[in-house]
Amino acid sequence: MTICCAGRTTTPADRDAARRLLAAVPGAALAARDNRAFLGRAVRFLAREAGIRQFLDIGTGLPARGNVHEIAHAASPLSHVVYADNDPLVAAHAEALLADSLRVAAVCAGLRDPGHLLTQPAVRSHIDFDQPVAVLMVAVLHFIEDREDPWSIVNACKARMAPGSYLVLSHVTGDGTPADMVRQAAEVYEHASAPGLARSRAQIARFFDGLDMAAPGLAGPCQWRRPGRARKPRPVLFYAGVARKPAGTRVMAV
């Protein structure tokens, strides 16, 4: 099952798939909004409480309200933010919008080739990987198939992160979702620009291997540090988490 996050669906095929998905999976739109809200809370936590001043947002999609750099700069105007997307139109649009910013940049690069992404000139000029950085992979890894080994891709990024850095991640899951509903969602996305793959909680937890999870751990996006009274329980269509790379940790890139 795949759910496109708000701000990350860009093509007519994706928009058609999203409409069909809403019919097949009740709660998909709410899950996408919860996921976007999780991104905002995670960035606020990192900027205000963890003191992170560097952010690399991978698979950012088209700019939307509540962008990472807006939230980070509210905590510290000196924060540096780089957006990365493998869609040239998305990257060009973002680059045009950010042209006047000295501390925000956009690059056209995808997660499937982390070596290429992490060595892009704009990334290297804004992100010092010898210092703590937050790497954001929100609603993007379910577009990478098992045969492409997304765990080794994430490990390559973790290996470049200095101790004290954070990984922010959310991923679609089929846990607790009726098999027929998962099948319908998969069929919807067979002809989308980026067919996706739901993964179990255990599979998603593997992305955080070697890191220390921040409370409340791996949870539904609406459960992650949401202020106020708890909402009525609802199906979990995403798992989300934030984790810190401790000192002395060695993550081997495969």
N, C-alpha and C positions, 0 to 999 in steps of 0.2 A: 504494500500500500504506500502511495506517495502523496504527500500534501505539499503544494507549493506555498512557501511563506510569502506574506504580503511584501511587495517590493522586489520579488525575485522571479516573477513570471513575466516574460517579455514578448513572446511570439504568439501569433494567432492560434497555432496548434496548442500551445500551453494554455491559453485562455479558454479555448474550447474544452480541453481536457479538464481544466479546473471547474468549469460549469457542470460537466458530466460527473466529476468527482463529488461535487456537492450533493448531487442527486443520489449517488451510490453510497456515500458515507456521511450519515448525519453527524454533525459536530465538526466537520472538517474546517469550516470557516472559523469557528471559535478556536479550534486548535491552532490555526495559523496566527490568529491574533494573540493567543496566549504565548506562542513561540516568539513573536515580535516583542511582546512585553518582557519576556524573559531576557532577551538580548539587552534591552534597556536597563533592567535591574542589574544584570551581570556587569555591564560597563560601569554603572554607578558604583557598585561594590568595589570594583578594581580601581577606579579612579579616586574614590573618596576614602576607602578603608585600607586598600592594599597599596596605595601610592604608586600605581602603575602610570607611566607617562608615555608609553609606546604601545600602539595597537595596530595589529595587522588583521584586517577583516577579509577573509578569503571566501569568494563566491557571494559577493555583496549584492549583486543585482542592481536594478535601477534605484537611485536615491529616493528615499521616502522620509516622511516626518520622523523625528527622533533618531537621526543618523548617529553613528558612533562618535564622529568628531564633535558634534554638537553637545552630546552628553559628556564626553571627556573634557571638552574645553570649559564646560560649566564648573568642573572641579579644578582644572588647571589650564589656562589659556596656552601654556607652554607644551602641552601634550602634542605628540606627533602621531598621525593616523595615516595608514596606507590602505586603500581599498584595492582588491584584486578580483578580477572576473575574467573568464576566458571568452566572453562574448565581446568582439571588437566594438560593436555598437554601444553596448553598455559602458565599456571602458572609455570610449571616446566621449560619450555624453557626460560621464562623471568627471573626466579630465577637464572638459569645458566648464562645468559648473564650479570646479575647484581651482581654476586657473589663477585666481588672485590670492590663493592661500599659500602662506609660506611654510605651514606645518602640516598640510594635508595633501595627499597625492593619490592618483589612481593609476593602475597598471593593467595591461592586458596580459594575463597569465593565469594558468589553471592549476588546480591542486594536483592533477595527475602527474605533473612534473615539478616536484617541489624544489629540485636543484635549480631549475630555470627560474621559478618564481622568486625564490629567496635571494637570488643574485641579480635581480633586475636593478638597474641604476636608481630608479626612484625608491625602491625598497632599501637599498644600501645607503642612500643619502638621508633617509628619514629614520631608519631602524638600526640601532646598534645592538647586535645580538650578543654582545658581551655584557649587556645590561638587561635587567628584567623587562620582558615584553609580554603582552597578552596577544595570543593567536586565537582568532575567532573562526570557528568552523560551524556556523549556525545554519541548520537545514540545508546542508550541502553534501554530506558524505553518503547519503542514501542514493545519490546519483552515480556513485562509483560501484561497479559490480564486484562480486567476490573474486572473480578471475583477475581483476586489476589489483587485488590485495590492498584495500584501503588502509589496513592496519600498518603495513610497512610504509605507506605514504605519511600517515600521521607520525609514525616513529621517526621518519626523516626530519620532520618539522620539530619534534620534541628534542631530537639530538642537537639541533642548532640553538635551542632556547637556553639561556643562562639560568642557573639556579635562582629561584625567586620568581620565575616567569609563570604564566598561567595559560592553560588551555581552556577555552570556552567552546562547548559543543552541544548541539542538539541533533536528534536523529529520529526519523519516523520508525515506529514499531507496530508490529501486528499482535503483540501480546494482549490477550484478553479480547481481541476483535474476532467476531465470527469468521470462519474460514471462507464462507461464501462472499462476505463483504471484502475481505482481502483480495480474493480472486477478481471481483468486479473492479476494484481499484487498480489492480495490475493490468487488467484489460483496457481500462481507460487510458493508461499511460503507454501502451504499446506503440502508439503512433505520435506521442509527444516528442518534443525536441530532446528531452533528457529523461528517458524511462528510469524509474527508480526502484529501490528495493527496501522493503521493511526488514528490520533486524530485531532480534530478541534483546532483552535487557542484558543478558550475559555477553552477547556479541558487542553491544554498544559499550559496556563497561570495559571491554578489552582496550578500547582506544585510550583509556586513562591509565593503563598499566605503567607503573613506575612513578606515578604522581600521587600527591595527597589531595583527596577530595575535600572541597570546602563544604561545610554544612549547608543544606541538609543532604548532601550526597547526590546520587543519581535519582532524579525524580521527574514527575510530570512538570512541564514548564510553569503551569499556574501554581504549583506547590513550591517552586524555588524562591524562597525569601519574599514571598508576596506579603505585603503589609495588610493589616486589618484582619477581620474575622475570616475563618476558613469557609470556602464555598462548599456547596453540596458536592459530594463525590461525583465524578464523571469519568467516562472512559479516557484512558491515557493513550493518545495517538502519537505522542512524542515522548522521548526521554531526554532530559537536559541535565547538564552538570558543569561545574567549574572546578578545576584542580590546579594545584601548585606544584612546580618542580622543586623538590627539596635539594639542599646542598649535598654534593657527593653522589648524585644520581647519574648513572650512565645509561642512556637509552640508545641501543644500537639500531642504526638504520639498516634495513635489509636491502 
